[in-house]
């Protein structure tokens, strides 16, 4: 049974340009296993049946069989987000990077190799395992619906009311042990499958105490919940990065006498 997550298809003619950019990246790094797996996914919606090591612009990774890990490590995946972060690195403008919903940790592997201190939170995938937990608005334990193929689309099982075995913590409670310099620019990538506002509520103090804060988040057409939440917590400016991802930049309030 296929996961309820996005799958590519050869029938989506508007996506052909994107598919070709993926294929080009695989060829560039001689990653023929990932190229074959990508073509198979587009044509037949079938994940790979083997495990392999792959190198991409993001670093070197172990691709697990039965997953779309090979998609996440491709630089063409969320290219505009990666271009933005690349510009920030080149300008030496990132103090720390916090990856909330890190999936296999491809952003962290990539940025850490360029000298950026990275902190990852991920309750399901443990490729980069710094904090194997989820973030929310209060401490609790929950169950997750773990997707078998598109593991990055795993999410909390809201129908399960009797607790679980995956811990959820508040970011505010963890900040003292993260050794962050809150006076530097901190970039947060937030991709938590519908828990964004809960994560932000649990990071209220962190958001208030970090003057040069930028948050990359997914926003779907007509859904202003994250924008509204952030606006209730500070003065933020919102700009679009790509079809799904937006950048919230915290603005310093200037008082005039």
Secondary structure, DSSP 8 states (H G I E B T S, - for coil): ---SS----TT-GGGHHHHHHHHHHHHHTT-HHHHHHHHHHHHH----SS-EEEEETTEEEEE-TTS-HHHHTSTTTTHHHHHHHHHHHHTT--SEEEEET-TT-HHHHHHHTTT-EEEEE-SS--SS-SB-SEE-SS-EEE-EE--SSSGGG-EE-TT--S--SEEEE-HHHHHHHHT--TTS-EEEEE--TT-HHHHHHTTHHHHHH-SSEEEEEE--TT--HHHHHHHTTS-EEEEE-SSSEEEEEE-------
